[in-house]
Amino acid sequence: MKWRGRRGSSNIEDRRGMGAAGGIGVVGTLVVLAVGYFFGVDVSPIVRELDQQGGSTELSQRDEEWGQFVSVVLADTEEVWDPLLRDQAGLAYQDPTLVLFRGAVQSACGGASAAMGPFYCPGDQRVYLDTDFFDMMGERMGAGGDFAAAYVIAHEVGHHVQNLTGVLGAVHGERGRISEVDSNRLSVATELQADCYAGIWARHAQERFGSLDVGDLEEAMRAAEAVGDDVIQASAGRTPMPDSFTHGSAAQRREWLERGFGSGDMAQCDTFAAQNL
């Protein structure tokens, strides 16, 4: 991915230098036992490492480079979505803030640990990200690469777009009134639409900045497939159970990411109206 030398976003809040004093603690450990918010995977080995690091605040050269990368990708999303949301949805785009943290973080949606993976909080319109997660993607999930990391950021910004269009609020209200199976299906539709929006961003970023290298799109596709619910459940030694899916299968995630990239059109990302996801 061609990203060096381009504008970085000013909407970055870097809390990594604050450290994770005392490790992630009991709350963080409990979070590990839950399904990862974004990827649904057990990354407790990373959490154990973070606990051992304690309150270290020094950022490595790799940390600094990831911070620069995230800043440029976020700036790209700002430049793409500002005119796109206005032209395709008639809405004004509001830049989200991206919070870089290490180990554990407090948001308007509550406390969270790195074990949850990247997440978006509609309560404060912030994306939360521990950049160690990108290294874990490559080392433990076979989904490394800078454009794979950019896809993760674009997916979370996709949730921000859903918040601006009112989708997240409507989904939240509906899920409290329906069965668990139907709620899961609604969650899958929400996640797949964010994947589709990530594809839209990738297409327009390529048209505007020429940012994709050969193989970059396939990197993102591999990342999307690696976080399919069926892949995650099979990796955990479980038989994939579609009714329990909350993010979509590997094939679904790839399909909707491709659909967004192929069309560049928000109207083609209506996962909620699709008869077959």
Secondary structure, DSSP 8 states (H G I E B T S, - for coil): ---TTS---S-EEE-GGG--TT-SHHHHHHHHHS--SSS----HHHHHHHHHHTT-----HHHHHHHHHHHHHHHHHHHHHHHHHHHHHS------EEEE-SSEEEETTEEEEGGG-SEEETTTTEEEE-THHHHHHHHHHS--SHHHHHHHHHHHHHHHHHHHHTHHHHHHHHHTTS-HHHHHHHHHHHHHHHHHHHHHHHHHHHHHH----TTHHHHHHHHHHHT-HHHHHHHTT----GGG-SS--HHHHHHHHHHHHHH--GGGG-TTT-S--
